[in-house]
Amino acid sequence: MKKFKVGVIGTGYIGMVHLEILRRIVGAEVVAIAEPNAALARSAAGKLEIPKIYAAADELLADPAVEVVHNCAPNNVHFDINKKAIAAGKQVLSEKPLSLDARESAELVRLADQHETLTAINFCYRYYPVVQEAAARVRRGDLGDVRAFVGHFLQDWLFYDTDYSWRLDPAAAGRANVIADLGSHWCDLVQFITGQKIVEVMADLHTCIPRRKKPKAGPLSFSSRRDFEYDEVEIKLDDYAALFLKLENGAHGNFTTCQVCAGKKVDLELQIFGSKESYAWSHVHPNALWVGHRERGNETFYESSQLQAEETGKYATLPTGHPMGYHDAVYNLFRDYYAAMEARRDGRPYEVTFPNFHTGHEEMCVIDAAVASSQAGHWVKVQA
Ligand SMILES: NC(=O)c1ccc[n+]([C@@H]2O[C@H](COP(=O)([O-])OP(=O)(O)OC[C@H]3O[C@@H](n4cnc5c(N)ncnc54)[C@H](O)[C@@H]3O)[C@@H](O)[C@H]2O)c1
């Protein structure tokens, strides 16, 4: 089988996840990486036997051998890299958030449509098998009408004032930190599972730690080093955000996200209350879907290739009882994306069931509305 030639841009935390998962995709072969940190680039290329190393994204984008680009660089270069990759005729799988704001993401959607680019965005949490199952059950009508929803996404990697990341710098992250970083994932889950768009938000964005010690030598994300020379800097972006939300069917919900919660690592939870039953999913126990009933005992449904709905069983790739994890969720998304690419190349019909740049743009519209709402102090409609 002819393999798609892939280039990965940025080999920090998530870039390495992409590189490792791409090895599981039979129809893909990583031929190049672009990474300005030379030591990181050498280490990634050496470990995974990648033939070409570029120091700059533009060099990789100019390589005619690269057919598919995985954009794993920080947020401020997503727009530029995605735009140039599309213009160069490459297919693009980008990290989230898609851009710094909805104006940029709208432009990316327009360009991708114009160039017929097959795009994807790594909203990987929706690819846990029971999350897919919850969405299938909603589509089947089991939940009934969505009435209300609540949840959170909590972490602690910004707990100390010595914790620092480019995510806190507006030049690299845009106008939002945690609401864009974690909120985009959570809002994608709500929209994916319910099948409803978020149409209005009221947000309170807050900075719990307004001054931090920024290392003089730039850190990678999620570093726990404390013994460095630093500059004390003012932090303007949110490390806490609370949102009230409305869906297009009129259901109301609320959501809190925060990165200074000691002990909370990836505590992502979503509960959806329908007119027939309720669902709850937590990333702390990601293999289980809680199904709540009024008139009979509640259930816990565990992921299972045999027991899930026909269209979602394929995401539980291990025999029932063997739990899937984060890497598997990313794999599920990549597998759907590359299956569509192969089908398109071979002239077979295919469906875009994975999140793409349209999805990424929808989340940027929610983030922009949240920032505007927090500044204005009232409800703001999401401008699609
Ligand atoms: N889908 C997910 O679950 C998930 C998880 C983590 C991060 N992300 C997203 O992935 C992106 C990267 O986050 P991270 O945690 O890996 O950050 P990171 O800081 O660990 O890594 C970013 C890498 O990009 C490199 N880089 C910087 N500027 C570049 C440029 N112009 N061209 C090429 N490379 C460049 C850096 O040297 C670094 O190695 C962010 O947009 C983030 O939101 C997504």
The ligand as an SDF file (V2000), in Angstrom:
LIG
                    3D

 44 48  0  0  0  0  0  0  0  0999 V2000
   -4.9810   17.5880   21.8450 N   0  0  0  0  0  0  0  0  0  0  0  0
   -4.4070   17.5830   23.0260 C   0  0  0  0  0  0  0  0  0  0  0  0
   -4.7940   16.8190   23.9170 O   0  0  0  0  0  0  0  0  0  0  0  0
   -3.2430   18.5190   23.2920 C   0  0  0  0  0  0  0  0  0  0  0  0
   -2.4180   18.2970   24.3930 C   0  0  0  0  0  0  0  0  0  0  0  0
   -1.3290   19.1560   24.5770 C   0  0  0  0  0  0  0  0  0  0  0  0
   -1.1020   20.2050   23.7130 C   0  0  0  0  0  0  0  0  0  0  0  0
   -1.9560   20.4140   22.6760 N   0  0  0  0  0  0  0  0  0  0  0  0
   -1.7280   21.5500   21.7580 C   0  0  0  0  0  0  0  0  0  0  0  0
   -0.5210   21.2920   21.0410 O   0  0  0  0  0  0  0  0  0  0  0  0
    0.2150   22.4880   20.8400 C   0  0  0  0  0  0  0  0  0  0  0  0
    1.6220   22.3230   21.4090 C   0  0  0  0  0  0  0  0  0  0  0  0
    1.5280   22.1050   22.8080 O   0  0  0  0  0  0  0  0  0  0  0  0
    2.6660   21.3210   23.6220 P   0  0  0  0  0  0  0  0  0  0  0  0
    2.0950   21.0360   24.9570 O   0  0  0  0  0  0  0  0  0  0  0  0
    3.1930   20.2030   22.8280 O   0  0  0  0  0  0  0  0  0  0  0  0
    3.7550   22.4760   23.7320 O   0  0  0  0  0  0  0  0  0  0  0  0
    5.3110   22.3110   23.9530 P   0  0  0  0  0  0  0  0  0  0  0  0
    5.7780   23.6300   24.4330 O   0  0  0  0  0  0  0  0  0  0  0  0
    5.6020   21.0820   24.7730 O   0  0  0  0  0  0  0  0  0  0  0  0
    5.8770   22.0150   22.4830 O   0  0  0  0  0  0  0  0  0  0  0  0
    5.7820   22.9300   21.4330 C   0  0  0  0  0  0  0  0  0  0  0  0
    6.9700   22.6710   20.4940 C   0  0  0  0  0  0  0  0  0  0  0  0
    6.8320   23.4960   19.3350 O   0  0  0  0  0  0  0  0  0  0  0  0
    8.1140   24.0440   19.0370 C   0  0  0  0  0  0  0  0  0  0  0  0
    7.9250   25.2890   18.2860 N   0  0  0  0  0  0  0  0  0  0  0  0
    7.8000   26.5500   18.7680 C   0  0  0  0  0  0  0  0  0  0  0  0
    7.6300   27.4080   17.7440 N   0  0  0  0  0  0  0  0  0  0  0  0
    7.6520   26.6700   16.6080 C   0  0  0  0  0  0  0  0  0  0  0  0
    7.5460   26.9810   15.2340 C   0  0  0  0  0  0  0  0  0  0  0  0
    7.3430   28.2510   14.8150 N   0  0  0  0  0  0  0  0  0  0  0  0
    7.6090   25.9740   14.3340 N   0  0  0  0  0  0  0  0  0  0  0  0
    7.8020   24.7110   14.7470 C   0  0  0  0  0  0  0  0  0  0  0  0
    7.9110   24.3510   16.0460 N   0  0  0  0  0  0  0  0  0  0  0  0
    7.8210   25.3170   16.9560 C   0  0  0  0  0  0  0  0  0  0  0  0
    8.7870   24.2390   20.3770 C   0  0  0  0  0  0  0  0  0  0  0  0
   10.2150   24.3280   20.2670 O   0  0  0  0  0  0  0  0  0  0  0  0
    8.3160   23.0020   21.1230 C   0  0  0  0  0  0  0  0  0  0  0  0
    9.1870   21.9070   20.9530 O   0  0  0  0  0  0  0  0  0  0  0  0
   -0.6040   23.5880   21.5060 C   0  0  0  0  0  0  0  0  0  0  0  0
   -1.3410   24.2720   20.5510 O   0  0  0  0  0  0  0  0  0  0  0  0
   -1.5200   22.8570   22.4670 C   0  0  0  0  0  0  0  0  0  0  0  0
   -2.7530   23.5170   22.6770 O   0  0  0  0  0  0  0  0  0  0  0  0
   -3.0060   19.5820   22.4620 C   0  0  0  0  0  0  0  0  0  0  0  0
  1  2  1  0
  2  3  2  0
  2  4  1  0
  4  5  1  0
  4 44  2  0
  5  6  2  0
  6  7  1  0
  7  8  2  0
  8  9  1  0
  8 44  1  0
  9 10  1  0
  9 42  1  0
 10 11  1  0
 11 12  1  0
 11 40  1  0
 12 13  1  0
 13 14  1  0
 14 15  2  0
 14 16  1  0
 14 17  1  0
 17 18  1  0
 18 19  2  0
 18 20  1  0
 18 21  1  0
 21 22  1  0
 22 23  1  0
 23 24  1  0
 23 38  1  0
 24 25  1  0
 25 26  1  0
 25 36  1  0
 26 27  1  0
 26 35  1  0
 27 28  2  0
 28 29  1  0
 29 30  1  0
 29 35  2  0
 30 31  1  0
 30 32  2  0
 32 33  1  0
 33 34  2  0
 34 35  1  0
 36 37  1  0
 36 38  1  0
 38 39  1  0
 40 41  1  0
 40 42  1  0
 42 43  1  0
M  CHG  2   8   1  16  -1
M  END
$$$$
